[in-house]
Amino acid sequence: MENIPHVRERRPRQKLLPTLLKTAPLLICLGFFGLAYLVLSSFGVLRTTASETQPTDTQEARMAVSDTTVVTTEAASTPPETTLPATTEAVTTEEPTTAPATTEPPLGRCIYLTFDDGPGRNTEKVLDILDRYGVKATFFTVGYYVDRYPETAAMITQRGNCIACHTYTHEYDQCYASVDAFFEELEKWKTAVKNACGFVPERVCIRFPGGSKTPNAKNVSDDIKARLEREGYEWFDWNAADNDKYPKGNTKNLPDADYFWESYLETIGWYVNKPNAQVIFLTHDSENGTVEILPRMIEDLLERGYTFKTLDEHPDWND
Ligand SMILES: [Zn+2]
């Protein structure tokens, strides 16, 4: 009995070795296939990992696409917004003096309101309107009327506006009879202003009756201009107007104020795309319609971003 356990113990040993020997090829095969499986599994895992990252890449790609789409959409939506500054800059290049060659800041839109042919019965109304909006203007006065309305003439300067010369008589025949005749007109104007205002501007600014290009002055205008320059005068025409002294233009027979307003809109429209426009606006304090539209005109100019100045602030002054 004692052997039995022993035998029992050995029997398995005796049987294990042959069994191992018999099954070795199988085990080797199994090991080989197991190893192969592991290797293949490893590849499988990698492939799975790759296949898992792919969607992520695709998602990123999709996001990138959507980002691009967003950018593209923005780019598509921005041109109308960017077109305006681009156009403005393109227009700016038309202003030769605003090139960045100088360090001076751009002038911006400026309006030089000029009231001709006064002083008269509407001048004080005009001054009141200007004061209401806190803006200044230049008054090209006729000496003859300065003598007749001295208090009104004085009011022009007392309220901080610029008084300027529009000859003494405004009569073409007399003003443009000769160069000397024109300068006699200027001297008479100075006397009238000295009497009314107590002083004569240090540098007198002149506007030719009818403008410097009027056919009435064609024989003498060049000589007058040369002498004005020699003697230190300024002179200015205009580049916008409300046509209040041009009734022939009112072909639709509009009421005066409506016609003036239309003319104003038309001429101020010339400068919409000129951010540094220096607009010298011709109007007359002698016309009722002008007084009527003046508040509306000033409000419109303010909305358009204009700065109101007098001609002694113009860049061409004393140039
Ligand atoms: Zn005039």
Boltz pocket constraint, residues with backbone or C-beta under 6 A from the ligand:
constraints:
  - pocket:
      binder: B
      contacts: [[A, 116], [A, 117], [A, 166], [A, 170], [A, 208], [A, 209], [A, 210]]
      max_distance: 6.0
